[in-house]
Amino acid sequence: IDEASQALEPEILLPLSFAGANCTVALIGDHMQLGPSVRARFCRENGLARSMLERLIGLPIYADGSTHVTRLVRNYRSHGALLTLPSRLFYLSELRECADTKTTRSMEGWEELRRPSFPLLFYGCRSGHLHEVDSP
């Protein structure tokens, strides 16, 4: 089940109910990224704001070093400087920059960057919040 960290527990349990005795199941996702969207306060207050993947990953069988968990630590998209903080905070400092440096370092000399070795910009945008009446 791909993106299992974003799925609500009932959304995971339904397809699992069709798994036979000889079926292998893999929950794929990153519980340190986006979790499930839970709008109901009652559900959030009663533990349904955590995905099943996040709940399971906290069990002893899935502890660090477990052969039941595969961590993808090679990042093929980001500049190494942008990986440092999330790597340290969420991934035991294991993330590795593996992207093509011709691409990830191509903007290092751009004069708009405050720090040439840290290719990240924030732009503030002003807009009105529009919400359709029939949209959650």
C-alpha positions in Angstrom: 0.0 0.0 0.0 1.8 3.1 -1.2 1.7 6.4 0.8 0.5 4.4 3.8 1.6 7.2 6.1 -1.2 9.4 4.6 -3.9 6.9 4.9 -6.4 6.6 7.7 -6.4 3.3 9.5 -9.8 2.1 8.1 -8.4 2.9 4.6 -5.6 0.5 5.2 -7.7 -2.2 7.0 -10.2 -2.5 4.2 -7.7 -3.7 1.5 -5.9 -5.8 4.1 -9.2 -7.6 4.9 -8.9 -9.2 1.4 -5.4 -10.5 1.9 -5.2 -14.2 2.0 -3.0 -16.4 4.2 -0.2 -16.5 1.6 -0.3 -12.8 0.8 2.7 -10.6 1.5 1.8 -7.0 2.5 4.0 -4.0 2.4 3.1 -0.6 3.8 5.1 2.0 1.9 5.5 5.6 3.0 7.3 8.0 5.3 5.7 8.5 8.6 7.9 11.5 9.2 6.2 13.4 6.3 2.5 14.1 5.7 0.1 12.2 7.9 -3.5 11.5 7.3 -6.0 14.4 7.0 -8.5 14.0 9.9 -11.1 16.7 10.1 -13.3 15.3 12.9 -12.2 16.6 16.3 -13.6 13.5 18.0 -11.4 11.2 15.7 -8.3 13.3 16.3 -8.8 13.2 20.1 -9.2 9.5 20.0 -6.1 8.5 18.2 -7.1 8.5 14.6 -4.9 11.3 13.6 -2.0 8.9 13.4 -1.6 6.6 10.4 -1.5 2.9 10.9 2.0 3.0 9.5 3.1 5.5 12.2 1.5 3.4 14.9 3.1 0.2 13.7 6.6 1.7 13.3 6.5 2.5 17.0 6.3 -1.2 17.9 9.5 -3.0 19.1 9.6 -5.3 16.1 10.2 -2.2 13.9 12.8 -0.6 16.2 16.0 0.8 14.7 18.1 -1.9 13.1 15.1 -4.1 12.4 15.2 -6.2 9.3 11.5 -5.5 8.9 12.1 -1.9 7.9 13.9 -0.5 4.9 15.0 3.1 5.1 15.5 5.0 1.9 18.3 7.4 2.8 19.6 8.4 -0.6 18.0 11.6 -1.8 18.1 12.2 -5.5 16.3 15.6 -5.6 17.8 18.1 -3.1 20.9 20.1 -2.5 22.9 18.7 0.4 22.5 21.9 2.5 18.7 21.5 2.3 18.9 17.9 3.6 21.0 18.7 6.7 18.2 19.8 9.1 15.5 17.2 8.2 18.2 14.5 8.2 19.3 15.5 11.8 15.8 16.0 13.1 13.9 13.1 11.6 16.2 10.6 10.0 19.1 9.9 12.5 21.4 12.0 10.3 21.3 9.3 7.6 20.1 11.2 4.6 22.7 11.4 1.8 22.8 13.8 -1.1 22.9 11.6 -4.3 21.4 14.1 -6.8 23.3 15.2 -9.8 25.3 18.2 -8.4 25.2 19.9 -11.8 21.5 20.3 -11.2 21.4 20.9 -7.4 24.3 23.3 -7.4 23.3 25.1 -10.6 21.8 28.1 -8.7 24.6 28.6 -6.1 25.9 31.7 -7.9 22.6 33.4 -8.3 22.7 36.9 -6.9 19.1 36.6 -5.4 20.3 34.0 -2.8 21.2 35.4 0.6 23.8 32.6 1.0 25.2 31.2 -2.2 25.8 27.8 -0.7 22.2 27.5 0.6 19.8 27.6 -2.4 16.5 28.4 -0.7 14.2 31.4 -1.1 11.0 32.3 0.7 8.6 34.7 -1.0 5.6 36.1 0.9 2.4 36.2 -1.1 -0.8 38.0 -0.2 -4.1 36.7 -1.2 -7.6 36.2 0.0 -8.8 32.9 1.4 -11.5 31.5 -0.9 -13.6 28.6 0.2 -16.5 27.0 -1.8 -19.5 26.4 0.4 -19.8 22.7 -0.5 -16.1 22.0 -0.3 -14.6 20.5 2.9 
